[in-house]
Amino acid sequence: MIISTIISIICILAVIYELTVIYAFLIRCRVVKCKVTSSEKVQKRRQGYIAEEYYKTLTEFCVGEEKHKAYLKTSVFCQTGQVISCYYHPDKNIIFRRRDLRHNLKSHSLAVLSVALLFLVLNSVFGVTTLSSLITKYIVIIISVMLALSFFSLGVFLLIYGINSVRLSSKKRVMKVTANVTDIIRKRTSGRGRAEYLYYPIYTYNFSGEKHTVTSRKALLSPPKMGGKKLVLLDKKKGALIEYRDTVTSIIQGVCFIVIAGLFIYLTVT
């Protein structure tokens, strides 16, 4: 019983830590309007592949009466003079766009999801809800309810985001276009031993008489053929690349978080 208590408390603290990191970071951020003064594309190559690609964008913005300048590292090109909405973290002196924030939140949410699943497995194996100490049991109940509410809120957010993406990607707004694979980004996934890589193709296609170059967010396990052709889906109005994998992932994560919230409540009341 002592072992189960220690293990469960460690798992709960790990989940709380992850949620606290997200909350502490977001609460310090503030929305600022940034004016783009320059934007330069940066490509770092290794062994013939692009290892990293982004736009180094210099922006100007005001915080109160003070003017600031900061570089924005983003995957989207911004026109000079364009005003964009960004998040500014005063302690770290960094700015980032909402799409980058969603990416970071997804990374943290996967970490929280893993720890939560570990807690549920250990809970079922060791029987955490049958703790002999009433004080410890009530603490676990309170923390479990708080975590359940947090998981439920995050799950609903991801579910709404995914369903909204499906709505925007409806057949009425989608068109098929043949694109050329003009380059490939290769990212290493393992640090030791045999290296494994993910490949992100860079597509070039024509839309409304203009040439567009877009980096895919959908990773491939093997490199596509350079110069090959690929049938892609575009937004009819904006010409933006549509990839359903991100939508499906958000929906699956949302459902998982809601299920975990339910399991927390079930294990707490039984």
N, C-alpha and C positions, 0 to 999 in steps of 0.2 A: 504493500500500500504506500509506503514511503517513496519507493522508486516511481510509482505511477504519479504521485503528487509532484515530485521534482520534475519529471519529464513533462508533465502537462503544463506546469507553471512556466517552464522554459519555452515551450511552444507558444503559449499565450503571450509571453513577453516578446517573443520574436515577431508575432503578428502585430502587436501593439507598436513595436519599434518601427516596422515598415509603414504602418498607417501614420505614425507620428512624423516620420521623415517627409512623407507626402504633404501632410497638413502644415507642418512647420515651414516647408518651402513655399507652398502656395499662399500662405497667409502673409508672407513678407513681400510677395510680388504685387505690383500695381500696373494697371493698364496705362500705357503712354502712346501718344501719336508720334510716330517717327517719320522724318522726311529723309528720303534716300538721296545721298549726294554722289555715290558711286557704287558700282557693283561689278566685281571681277570674278570670273569663273576660275576655279582652282581644280586642277586634276593632278593627282599623285599616282604615278605608275610604278609597278613592280612586275618584272618578268613579262612585259608586254601587255599586261592587263592594268586597268585603272583600279588602284587600291582604294582610292577615296576621291569623291567628287562633291563639290559644294560651291556656293556663291559667297564670296567674301564681300559683304555689303556694308558700306559705311553709312551710318545714319546720324541724324541730329534730332534731339528731343529736349523737352523742358520738364524738369521736376520742380514744381513750385515756380520760383523765379530763376532758378539755376539752369543754365544750358549745358547739356552733356553731348558727348560724341562717343559712339560705341560701334563696334563691328558686329554685324549679325551674320551668323553662320547658318545658311539655309539652303535647302535643295531647290528653291524656286527663285527664278530670276526676277529682280525688281527694277523697274525703270527709274532713271534719274529724275528726281522731282516728285516721285510717287510718295504719297502719304500712306503708311501702313500702321495697323494697330499691333502693338507688341506688348509683351510682359517684361517688366524691368525689376530685377532683384537688386536692391541698393547695397546689400552686404557683399554680394559677389561681383557687383558692377557688371552684370551681363543682361542682355536682352535676348528674347527668343519669341518666335511666332507660336500661334495656337496649335498648328499641326505638329510642331516639335514637342509641345507640351503633351499632346495626346500620345505621342510615341513614348515619351518618358513615363507617363502614367501607365501605359500598357506594360512596360518593362517591370515597373514596380508591382503592378497588379498581378503579374505572373508569379513574382516572388512571394507575394502575400498568399496567393492561391496555393502554391506549393506547401508553404508552412501550415496553412489551414488544413489541407488534406492530411498532412503528417499528424497534426493534432487529432483529427477525427479518427485516423487509424489507431493511434495510441490510445485514444479514448475507448474505442471498442475492444482493444486487446486487454488493457489493464483495468478498465472499469473506473474511470475518473469520477463518475457521478455518485459513487458509493463511498466517498471519503468519510473517514471516521470523525474527523474534526468538523463540527458544525460551522465554525468561523471560516475555515478554509473553504468549505463547501459553498457558503453564501458568497464568498469573494469570487469563486469560480462562476457561480450563477450570474452575478452582476456583470462580470467581465464577458461572459458568454453572450448575454443579452445585448451588451454594447457592441460586441463584434458582429452579432447577427444583424443588428440595425445597420452597421457600417457596410457589411457585405451585401445586404439587400439594397441599400442606396446605390452602391457602386454597380451592382448587377443591373438595376433598373436603368441607370445612366448608359451603360454599355449596350443594353438591349434597345433602348430608344434610339441611340446613335446608329446601331446596325440596321434597325427597321427603317429609319429615316434615309439611310444610304441606299437601301433597296428601293425605296419610293423614288428617290432621285435618279436611280439607275433603271427606271422602268423602260419598257420597249419604246414608249413614245419619245423618249429623249436620247435614245441610243442609236448610233449608226456604225456600220462596219467599214473599216478602212484598212488597206494593205500598207503595212509599214516595213521599212528596212532596218535590219540590225546593223547599226553603224559602229558600235563599240560595246564593250562589256566591262562591267565593274565586278571585280572579284574580291570577296571578303573572307578572311580566314575565320573559321569557327572553333578551331582547337589550338591551344597554345603549346602543347607538349606532344612528343611522339609523332605519329603520322598526321600530317596536316590535312584538314578537311576544309573545303571551300564552298561558298554559295556564290552564285553568279546572277547579276542583275543586268539584263540587256538594256541598251540605250536605243530607243526607236526614233526613226526619222520618218515623218509622213507629211502630206500636204492637206491643209484644211483652209477652205475659203481662199484659195490661191496663194497661201503663205506656207512656208516650210516650218515645221515644228520639230523640235528635238526634245524628247522626254525620257527620263530614266524610270524604268519600271520599279515598282515597290514589291513586286512579286518575285521571290527568290527561286532560282532553278538549281537543281543538284548537279547538273552537267552544263558545260558552256554551250550556248547556241552557236550556230554557224555564222561566222562573221560575213556580213553582206547578204545573209538570208532574208527571206520575207516572212512576215507574220501577220495574221489577221487579228486586228485589235479593235476594241470597242471605244468609241468616243462620245462625249457629250455633244449633242447636235448644236447647242447654243454656244458653248464655250470652246469646244474642240479639245477639252481636257481628256486625258486617258482615264478610262474606267476599269478598275480591277476588282472583281467580286470577292477575291480572297480576304481582303481586309474587312469587308462587310460580314462575311460568314464567321470570321474569327471573333469579331465584336459580339455577334449574336451568341456564339457558343460560350464565350467568356461570361457574358451577361447571365445566361441560363445557369452556368456553373456556380456563379456567385450567389444567385438566388437560392439554388439547391443547398449550398453550404449554409446559408443563413437559416433555412428550414431545418437542416440537420442540427445546427447549434441549438435551436429552440427545442427540438425533439429530445436531444440528449440532456438538455437542462431540466426539462419538466418530467422526464421519466426516471 
